[in-house]
Amino acid sequence: MAYIEPAPIKDKDNPFESMMSRFNIAAQHLGLDDEIYNVLKSPTKQVIVNLPITMDDGSIRVFEGYRVIHSNILGPSKGGIRYDMEVNLDEVKALAAWMTWKCAVVDIPYGGAKGGIKCNPREMSPGEIERLTRSFTQSMHEIFGPDKDIPAPDMGTGPREMAWLMDHYSRAQGMTVNAVVTGKPIVLGGSLGRTEATGRGVMISAMAAMEKMKINPFKATCAVQGFGNVGSWAATLLSERGVKIVAISDHTGAFYNPHGINIEEANAYRMQNGGTLEGYKGAEKIDAEELLTLEVDVLVPAAVEDVITKNNVDKIKARLIVEGANGPTSAKADDIINEKGIMAVPDILANAGGVTVSYFEWVQNRLGYKWTSERVNRRSDRIMKTAFDKVYATAQEYGTSLRIAAYIVAIDKVAQTYKFRGGF
Ligand code: NAD
């Protein structure tokens, strides 16, 4: 029987290719020589481990775990750990490179890494997840370290898993090493301001972009896709600055109110409703896809990747897109966004507030000191605004979109560091 190629399920870019297509354009603008190009595109280290775990029913299952260090030339590598059935090496490689560029854009002294375990945490007991997390930490003992590689939470993991990781690493070292991981519970050395940090950075980026575009925030309307950590904080902080949030959504549906949604009320509803907006009455329920194409000034995709694609980009009416999520715009949609004159603040800049405050957590752990939330916010706002201004100026200088400019800023910094350090 002849082999029939299965039809693609959706217009989803391969994440590594999607990252590389932007990287290639930026590299051309910089006139990067082939040697450095080859160094930058190849991850420094890729580790795959098999973790046998005793399940609650007494059976033993083997889980595959990954850690990719894309670069550690600027400092210890930094990046989250994802627990998800879709985790694979290609994805982890792309996300690790993304972290290198993100840290370089906001000018913090970190390289990029990412990790993951192919598992479904929703089908596992807390005990099984704890054994898996401890086993992963054990097998990564030579990789992780406060001066080497510093994990953080990502999809499917949170402060609980980071606490287990910190504890297990510390036991093996014979002392408490809280700087080995960020995103910890506050009592274990987590930073104030970390929860809202990514949404706050999205707000700072959006405000800076509106200023450049001469959009008055008090007259601006905004739609936010995703009402989890990033989306809800971005919506809250933007509405506090006068922006009218007319649409919000989560995986249960999208809600629209042209007069503005009361974000405080929507947040309270979500808290009492098991974390979702399902059944929310403060706005009219609309089609989930429609949220992206509403007549608004600002669109904040803050849910999942690949939501703005060549299939819907023509219908987008927002003048400004601020990417709270990682990779919400497919590479194929980039050109059309530019042709339409939409300003898009890219993920590696707009959502870098999270890694910035993770960096502050590590700094505080190493100082053995705690900063107030005012100090955390003031310093992260400054870093985000400086990074925005640098990317904006680079876009003007090279005549590119903000996305390509962000890659230019990041690649240039990492390439220069390699050149100065040499030693090949
Ligand atoms: P989260 O799990 O707290 O929230 C995700 C939200 O998106 C939820 O409200 C969920 O219901 C909603 N959602 C899922 N699928 C959807 C869909 N198809 N349509 C509309 N809504 C949908 O996650 P988060 O931490 O807010 O992360 C959101 C995005 O931001 C991810 O891409 C993540 O990688 C990125 N990000 C997060 C951080 C951080 O600090 N949390 C930092 C950088 C980037």
Residues whose N, C-alpha, C, O or C-beta is under 5 A from the ligand:
A	BS01	NAD	T198 Q225 G226 F227 G228 N229 V230 G231 S249 D250 H251 A302 A303 V304 G324 A325 N326 N351 G354
